[in-house]
Amino acid sequence: MAQNGFVLSLSGCHVKKRIWDVANLLFAAKSDKASQWARSQCAQVERGHSHHVIYTLEHLSSLRKEAKDKVDELRKYLNNNLDRMNYPQYREMGLRVGSGAVESANYHVTGARMKLQGMRWSEKGARYMAYLRR
């Protein structure tokens, strides 16, 4: 989704973490089967086929409550964000799909300044500083 010349995407890393969490609930945690399933679903996302992952999630059966809740949460997350997960197109456009650069910039712009030695901030003061640093 383009906005003001920028493409708004979700970090592939965040999606993959959710997939791995589900895999470890569906199968024995950190098992070969969990790893194989997670890698397969992550590859679908990388290829821009998140809808295939949703289909797979919709057709899982006999789930424990905890696994069912996580599966439903992942399915909803993917459905709600499909328009921001076209990673092949974004890469073709030369855009990054990771969140590392944004997270690093956030730390340097706000975190580093507010964590200097001897600095103490009230919640209100910290909020004002964050506004100034944007």
VENBEL-V10069 format. One record per residue. N is the residue number from 1. RES is the residue in three letters. SS is DSSP state (helix for helix, strand for strand, loop for the rest). PHI is phi as a letter, one per 30 degrees, with the letter a starting at -180 (NA if undefined). PSI is psi in radians with two decimals (none if undefined). Layout:
BEGIN
N,RES,SS,PHI,PSI
N,RES,SS,PHI,PSI
END
This chain:
BEGIN
1,MET,loop,NA,2.12
2,ALA,strand,c,2.47
3,GLN,strand,a,2.09
4,ASN,loop,h,0.68
5,GLY,loop,i,-0.02
6,PHE,strand,c,2.60
7,VAL,strand,c,2.21
8,LEU,loop,c,2.02
9,SER,loop,b,2.89
10,LEU,loop,c,2.50
11,SER,loop,d,2.25
12,GLY,helix,e,-0.51
13,CYS,helix,d,-0.73
14,HIS,helix,d,-0.71
15,VAL,helix,d,-0.77
16,LYS,helix,d,-0.64
17,LYS,helix,d,-0.75
18,ARG,helix,d,-0.70
19,ILE,helix,d,-0.79
20,TRP,helix,d,-0.66
21,ASP,helix,e,-0.76
22,VAL,helix,d,-0.76
23,ALA,helix,e,-0.73
24,ASN,helix,d,-0.34
25,LEU,helix,d,-0.58
26,LEU,helix,d,-0.64
27,PHE,loop,b,3.07
28,ALA,loop,e,2.27
29,ALA,loop,e,2.32
30,LYS,loop,i,0.38
31,SER,loop,d,2.90
32,ASP,helix,d,-0.67
33,LYS,helix,d,-0.74
34,ALA,helix,d,-0.77
35,SER,helix,d,-0.78
36,GLN,helix,d,-0.80
37,TRP,helix,d,-0.81
38,ALA,helix,d,-0.78
39,ARG,helix,d,-0.70
40,SER,helix,d,-0.79
41,GLN,helix,d,-0.69
42,CYS,helix,d,-0.66
43,ALA,helix,d,-0.67
44,GLN,helix,d,-0.78
45,VAL,helix,d,-0.78
46,GLU,helix,e,-0.63
47,ARG,loop,d,0.02
48,GLY,loop,i,0.35
49,HIS,loop,c,0.82
50,SER,helix,d,-0.48
51,HIS,helix,d,-0.49
52,HIS,helix,d,-0.64
53,VAL,helix,d,-0.76
54,ILE,helix,e,-0.78
55,TYR,helix,e,-0.80
56,THR,helix,e,-0.78
57,LEU,helix,d,-0.66
58,GLU,helix,d,-0.38
59,HIS,loop,c,0.28
60,LEU,loop,d,2.53
61,SER,loop,b,2.93
62,SER,loop,h,0.94
63,LEU,loop,c,2.50
64,ARG,loop,d,2.77
65,LYS,helix,e,-0.81
66,GLU,helix,d,-0.77
67,ALA,helix,d,-0.74
68,LYS,helix,e,-0.75
69,ASP,helix,d,-0.75
70,LYS,helix,d,-0.68
71,VAL,helix,d,-0.81
72,ASP,helix,d,-0.70
73,GLU,helix,d,-0.78
74,LEU,helix,d,-0.76
75,ARG,helix,d,-0.78
76,LYS,helix,d,-0.77
77,TYR,helix,e,-0.82
78,LEU,helix,d,-0.80
79,ASN,helix,e,-0.75
80,ASN,helix,d,-0.32
81,ASN,helix,b,0.24
82,LEU,helix,e,-0.68
83,ASP,helix,d,-0.18
84,ARG,helix,c,0.26
85,MET,loop,b,0.55
86,ASN,loop,c,1.20
87,TYR,helix,e,-0.70
88,PRO,helix,e,-0.73
89,GLN,helix,d,-0.75
90,TYR,helix,d,-0.73
91,ARG,helix,d,-0.70
92,GLU,helix,d,-0.57
93,MET,loop,d,-0.03
94,GLY,loop,i,0.30
95,LEU,loop,c,2.67
96,ARG,loop,d,2.56
97,VAL,loop,c,0.01
98,GLY,loop,d,2.85
99,SER,loop,c,0.01
100,GLY,helix,e,-0.75
101,ALA,helix,d,-0.71
102,VAL,helix,d,-0.76
103,GLU,helix,d,-0.67
104,SER,helix,d,-0.77
105,ALA,helix,d,-0.71
106,ASN,helix,d,-0.76
107,TYR,helix,d,-0.81
108,HIS,helix,d,-0.62
109,VAL,helix,d,-0.72
110,THR,helix,c,-0.93
111,GLY,helix,e,-0.88
112,ALA,helix,d,-0.73
113,ARG,helix,d,-0.69
114,MET,helix,d,-0.20
115,LYS,loop,c,0.27
116,LEU,loop,d,2.67
117,GLN,loop,e,2.30
118,GLY,loop,i,-0.09
119,MET,loop,d,2.34
120,ARG,loop,b,2.34
121,TRP,loop,b,2.39
122,SER,loop,d,2.89
123,GLU,helix,e,-0.74
124,LYS,helix,d,-0.79
125,GLY,helix,d,-0.69
126,ALA,helix,d,-0.71
127,ARG,helix,d,-0.77
128,TYR,helix,d,-0.71
129,MET,helix,d,-0.72
130,ALA,helix,d,-0.68
131,TYR,helix,d,-0.71
132,LEU,helix,d,-0.60
133,ARG,helix,d,-0.16
134,ARG,loop,d,none
END
